[in-house]
Amino acid sequence: MAAGYPVTVNGHEIRTVEALYQACRFPDRPDVQQYVIAEPSPMVAKRKTIPYREETRSDWDYVRHHIMRWSLRVKLAQNYAKFGELLLETGDRPIVEQSKKDDYWGAFVKEGGVLVGQNVLGRLLMELRMHLQSDGEEKLRVVPPPALPNFLLLGEAIKTIDSRGEAPPQQSRLL
């Protein structure tokens, strides 16, 4: 849900990774995808999908975490210095998506400050951080699409993201 990390997929600029993730719900509705990816606010992008939820891809519950992993990788590949530094600043501490509503992506705070939930987003971010910590050759700048059926953006199969040609991050901050 963080703004400030735009990405480009198949030549289309997308202002937030939340918009990209939400657009992936609707591979057969390029019109809905365009409507969602044009939104600069991650929360509004998510809300824009509500009227179309019945048209979400039928395997969404199975593929959503694969798509989120891929989306986070794209976010890192194209915002390597800025997002990479943020991830690395967390050290080895747990990353938790604290939520009031969603115990799949995040966790609820219960009595005594205990967190309860699957925290899938936090776990994916910690996994990405672990890979980043050993990414001396910047392999994370290349992101192949997940091996999922019907993985489309605006009617086109989503291609491999390769941001190696972009300005490299400051090495001292990422090692």
BELPERA-V417669 format. One record per pair of residues at least 6 apart in sequence whose C-alpha atoms are under 6 Angstrom apart, sorted by the first residue. I is the first residue (numbers start at 1). J is the second residue. D is the distance in whole Angstrom. If there is no record, write none. Layout:
i=(I,I)
j=(J,J)
d=(D,D)
This chain:
i=(1,1,3,5,6,6,6,7,7,8,14,15,16,18,19,19,19,19,23,25,25,26,26,27,30,30,36,39,76,77,77,78,81,87,95,96,97,97,98,98,99,99,99,100,103,103,104,104,105,105,105,106,107,107,107,107,108,108,109,141,141,141,142,142,143,143,144,145,151,152)
j=(18,42,16,16,14,15,16,13,14,14,37,40,42,42,36,37,42,45,33,56,57,56,57,152,154,155,45,45,83,140,141,163,169,129,122,122,106,122,106,107,106,107,108,108,117,118,118,119,119,120,121,119,115,116,117,119,115,116,115,162,163,164,161,162,160,161,160,160,157,158)
d=(6,5,6,6,6,4,5,6,5,6,5,5,6,5,6,5,6,5,5,5,6,5,6,5,4,6,5,6,6,6,4,6,5,6,5,5,4,6,5,5,6,6,5,6,4,6,5,6,5,5,5,4,6,5,4,5,5,5,5,6,5,6,6,4,6,5,4,6,6,5)
